[in-house]
């Protein structure tokens, strides 16, 4: 597979491990204009390092992701992208509640939502992305065997989309994000909600 960068950063490959450096104050998020008096309101940024390949048709993408959880919204993520106005990411993130959680963001027509999923123990989790036609599902796992759905959605896709690894640090100083055993299979799942 041929990979490309959007917002190039440092990368190291060691066996089945890929390490990508999240740069400071980097994210993919399109804020609709909402702000809050307290707390951290995500800014509109599209500057996080995204290491991707272009893939045609249905697929299953998966990796075990981990990082240091140093700053709020730090994340190792898997992302699917049509263009800068239409994309989605599955994240293992340090939330603004201080938890480690499976988080998803879906962006359509240049506006992002933000959905915190389950809180997870530890600094590592498995993420899975499935595509069937124009529908997608995100799943997480704590053991690499039992996966649970965190999101089901659609995107205005053509035959080919960008898929890959995103390293973000929206409000922090950045740092390494780890992707172990990353795989991308040309496969149509029988049950997109179950991811199998």
Residue, then its C-alpha position, 0 to 999 in steps of 0.5 A: x500500500x502507498x501512504x501519503x501525509x496530510x500535515x507531515x510529521x515524524x514517523x517510526x516503524x518497528x515491526x508491526x508498530x507505527x509511531x507518529x508524533x502528534x504536533x502541538x495544538x493539532x487537531x481535526x475539528x470543525x467548530x460550528x461557532x459554539x463557545x463556552x464561558x468555562x472549560x475548553x471549546x474545541x477550535x476549528x483546526x485541520x492540522x493534525x498529522x494524518x498518515x493515510x492511503x486511498x482505498x476503494x470499496x468496502x473495508x475493515x481497518x483496525x489497530x491497537x492504539x496507545x499514548x501517554x494521555x498527557x493533555x486534554x483531547x490527546x488522542x491516537x485515532x483512526x480516520x476516514x476522509x472524503x475531503x476536508x468538509x466530510x470525514x470521521x475519526x474514531x479516537x482513544x482520547x483523554x477527555x475533558x472529564x479526565x477519563x480515557x474514552x472511546x470518542x468519535x467525531x463525524x464531520x459533514x459539510x464542514x461541521x463536526x459533532x463530538x460524542x464521548x463513548x465508554x470510559x476505558x481503563x489503561x492507556x491502550x485499546x483496539x479501534x476498528x472502522x468498517x465500511x459498507x457502501x456509504x455507511x460506516x461503523x466505529x468499534x472499540x475493544x479492550x482485549x482485541x477480541x470482543x468489539x463493541x459499536x461506538x458509532x454508526x453513520x453515513x458519509x457522502x463517499x465515492x468509491x475511494x476514500x482516504x483511510x489511516x492513522x491520525x495523531x492529535x494534541x489539540x491543546x497540549x504539547x504533542x507527543x508519540x502516538x502508537x499504532x500496533x498491528x494496523x491492518x486494512x482488509x478489503x472485506x464487507x462485514x455481514x453485520x456493520x453494527x457488530x463489525x463482523 
